[in-house]
Amino acid sequence: METIIFIGSAGAGKSSLTKSFSDFLEKKGYSVFKANFDPACEYIPYKPDFDIRNFYSIENIMKEEKIGPNLAIIKIYEYLSSDSRVKEIVSNIEKDYIVVDTAGQLEIFLLRDTGEKFINIFKNPVVFLLVDAGSIKEEDLVTIRLLSVVASLKLSADVLPIISKADAVENVELLENIEYFDELIEKLRTSERISDIALDMLSVLEKYRTPIRPVAVSIREEDSLERLLDLLFEVRCVCGDLT
């Protein structure tokens, strides 16, 4: 059984990708358990097998603890790490894949210990960090890799960067060679628009050659979802080269 956890900011496309990738896996004959861990969502495009909203109410927590909605979501994630009900459900799942949709608050996963405690509910999960392709600039190709390295360090897990909504990008050329590190380095170093700070960060990435490569994904393109599955296989393979 494999667990895939999608994290990212609000609007990054986590719920849409949860549906599309789950449908894609089921089409290939795999059994999939879809889990919604976003307590603030009003609508999700898939029917969840687990829904955190059945266990926790943001409105109730806000009233009981006299806090705002953002902190209420963080509180729920704090409660999850010790919630025996949730742990029992997760431990009894008998599916090929668990696909997990999360709240649109990267703070949970990057700035607090709640993220690591949450993913530890699952056995050896792979975390996909989603970034909306519509907001990508050249310098962001450096930021995405660095952010994934930081998330891997913070969560003690494999974190793979995913550029979502790739079909909506006009400047497709910007994303074409993102998977190939040497080409990325050459492209950005010859760019007139990249800052000195970003160039310095390139040196850090080049030095460590972290086994992380972004993949551009569109929920409308099956080949794109196939690449996502290939990336999952690679990270699980001892011979997989993600550089």
C-alpha positions, 0 to 999 in steps of 0.5 A: 500500500502506498500513501500519497499526501498532497500539500500546498497553498490554497488554490494550488489544485490539491483537491482537483489532483486528488480526484483526477489522480485517484480516478487515473489509478482506479482506471489502471485497476488499482484500489484507492482510498480517498481521504479529505483532511481539509476541515475548512473546505465547503466543496470537494470534487470527489467522494471521500472515503474519509472526511475530517469534517465528520470528526472536527468542526472549525466553527465549534473549535473557533467558539470553544477556544475563541480563535480564528479559522486559520488557527482552528485548522492548525489546532485540528492538525494538532489533535489529529496526531493523538486521535485514536479514531483516525489512527485506527481508520488509517491502520485498517485501510486495505487499498493499493493507494491512499490519496490524501488531500490537505488544508491549504496552509503550508505553515502546518507543514513548514513552520510547525511540528504538526506537519511531521506528526500528521504524516506519521499517522501514515506508513512511509508516505510520499508527499507531493508539494503543489505549486500553481503553474500560473504563478511560476516565474524563472526564479520560482524554479529555484524556489520550488526546489529549495522549498521541497528540500526544506519540506523534506528536512522538516517532515523527515519524508520524501517531498516531491515538487509538483507544478500543477495546472500546467495546461493553463500556462502560456509560457510553456517553454519555461516548464519544458526543461524543469526536470533536467537539472543541468539544462535548468542551471544553464537556462537560468544562468543565461537569463537576464531576469534572474536575480543574484540571490537566485543565482547564489541559490543555484550554486547551493542546489548544484552543490548538493544535487538533491534527488528532487525534480519538479514535474509539471502536471495537468489534470486534463492530460493522462500522460501527465498523470502517468508521469506523476505515477512514474515519479512515485515509482522512482522515489520507491526504487533504490536505483531511481535517479531523481536528479 
